[in-house]
Amino acid sequence: MTALLQNTSFFRDKKIESYTLLKDQGYCNENYLVVADGVKYIVRKLRRDDIDRVFEWQVQHLAFEKGITAEPLVFDSKNGLMVFSFLEGEHKRRLDKGELNLLAKTLQKLHSIKIDAKPITLDVNTGTVEHYQKEYALCHNDFNPQNIFFAEEVKLIDFEYAGINDRYFDLASVCVEFGLDEQGQKVFLETYFEDEYNVDKLEVYKGIYKAVCDEWFTESPWSVVL
């Protein structure tokens, strides 16, 4: 790993003091905590070649400009590496009211990002979702708790599945992943929408998210609307 890092221009003139493989940090990359010249970095060794990494890197930059992710430092496509600043924070499985409010505000910022891309579609049975008007936004599409850091602010990581989708998909995934009860959903959604929202549509998208999770490890559930 040291030789690979030093072959990347960013680390070439730095003293690499340590690198540690982070466990349970996703299936599309190997993630390392690297300390070089006394500074911590996150280095991702890209494992899959069926992901649009150029688009992912573009989303990372736009999200950083919104203040909701780590600073992107290097994309070395030749060596299959991405380098980011180190984020302080912790992953959580259960959220209190304040944390739900922070997460809702972060999603508002993510969904406000403008980017030129076609909507994705899901290769699962979407059923009654076609009865609801689409509310397209740039979505993360993979809100498992390992992709969210909680500190004074909420930061997001791992944008490899980001794309244009109905914003209710992200909202539903948060409700499912964090096991929000009716009161938790109410706090989260009222903060996000600052107005009325569609509970029935949310329930449909919760079902869709669960179906995507069921298919996640057998085949990719994502495709693009042409």
N, C-alpha and C positions, 0 to 999 in steps of 0.2 A: 504493500500500500504506500509506503514511503516513496518508493521509486515512481509510482504513478502520480503522486501528489507533486513531486519535484519536477515531473515532466510537464506540469501545468504552469503556465507563466506566472500565475498569481502567487504560487508558493516557491518558485524557483530560487528566490533570494531570501527566503524566510527559513528560520530554523524550526523544523518540525519537532516539537517536544513530545507529543503523544497523539495517538489516535485510538478511538474506542468505538467499536461497532455497537450501535444502539439496537436493543432487542425490541420486538413487537412494534416496529415503526413502519409498517406497510409492506406490500407485496410487489410493488413495482420498482423499488429501489433498495439499495443497501445504504443506510444512513450512518454516518460517522460523526462523532464529536472530535474535532481536530484542534489541538492547541499548537499555535505557531507564533513565535516571538511574544509569548505571554498573552496572546489573544485567542479567544474561543471562536470557532467557526463550525458550521454544519456543512458537511460535504455529502452529497448524494451521488452514489454510483448508480447510473441508470441501468436497469435490468431488462426492460421491455423495449422492443423496437416498433411496436404497433401503436405508440402514443405520439401525438404531434407535440414534440418537445419545444418547437419554436413558438407555437401558440401558448403552451404552458408558461414559457419564459416571458412572453408578452403580458399574460395575465398577472404573473408575479410582479412585474414592474408596475402595472396599473394599480394593483392592490397595495403595493408599498407606497405609492403616491397618496393613497387614501389613508395610510397609517394603520393598515390592518394585517400586515404580515412582515416577515423579516426582509431586510434589504438584500436584493439579489446582487451578487458580486461578480460571479464568473459563470458563463455557460461554455464549457469546453466540449463541443460536440465530437471532436476527434477522439478524445479519451473517455467520452461518456460520463462527464462529471458536471455537477452544478454546485456552486459554493454560495453559502448564505451567511449573513451575520447570525450570531447566536441569540436566541430568544430566551429571556427569563420567563418563567411561569410554570404552571402545573396543569396536568390533565385531570379532569373531574368526571365522575359518573353520575353524580346527583347535583342539582343546581338549586340555590336559594333564589329568592326574589331579585336580589341585587344582581346576581350573576345572569339570571334570565334577561334582565333589562339590558345589561352590558352586551350580551350576545345578540339580542334583537337589534341594538344600535349598530353593531358590527355588520350584521346582515343587511341592514339598510344601506350602508356604505358600499358593500360588495355589489348589491343589486343595482346600485346607481351608476356603476361603471359602464361606459359606452364602448363597445368594441364591434368591429365588423366581422360577423360570423353567422353562419346558418344555424338555425335551431337543430338540436339533436332530437332524435326520437328514440323511444325505448322498445326493444324487441321483447316486450311482455304484453300480456293482454291488458290494455288500458281501460276497457269496458266503458263505464258511464262517464269517464273523464271528458269525453268528446262533447258532453252536454254543457260544459263550462267554458266560458271565454278564456282564451289563452292570455296569460300575463307574463310575457317573455322578459327575461332579465339574464344578466351574466350570473350563473349559478356555480357554486362549488361542486355540487353533485356527489360529495363523499364526506358527509359530516359525521363520521364516527368520532368518538371522543378523543382519539389519538391525534386528530387533525386540528384540535382547538386548544390553545393555551390561555389559561386564566391568570391574570395578575391585576394590576391597576386598570389595565385595559384588556380586551380580548383580542388575540391575534390568531390568524388562521395559517395553516401550512398545507403543503401537498395539493397543488392545483392541477395535477395531471388529468383529472376528469372534468375540469371546468369547461363550461360551454353554455350556450344559450338554451335555456329551459324555462318552463313555467316556475315562477318563484315559489309556488306552493310546494314544489318538490323539495327544495331546501328546507322550508318551514316544517313540512311533514317529517323529514328525516331527523330534524332536531327533536321533535316530539317523540318519535319512536326511539331514537338512540338514548335519550335521557329519561325515558319512561315517564314523561310528564302526565300528571293526572289532570283532571278538568280544570282545577284552579291554576295549576302551573301553565297549562296551555293558554288560559285566559290572560295571565300576566304577560307571557311571552308575546302573544299575538296583539294584544292591545298596545304594547310598547312599540312593536314593529309597525303596525298599520296606523296608529294614532287616529283610528277611525273604525268603521265597521269592517268586518271580514266575513268570509263564507265558511262556516263550520262544516257544511256538507262537502264542499270541495276539499277541505283539509282532510276529512276522513277518507275520501277517495284516494287522495295522494298518499296517505299513510299506507293504504293497501298496496298501491303501486310500489312504494319504496320497499315494503316487505317482500314483494315479488321479485324486485331487482336483487335484493340481498340473497334470496333463495337461489337465483341463477348466477350469482357473482363468481362462484368458484368453478362453474362448469363451462361457461362461455361468456364472452363480453356482451353485456346487455345494451351497449351503446351503438348507435349508428347516426348517420346524418341525413336530414331531410334534403333531398336534391331538388 
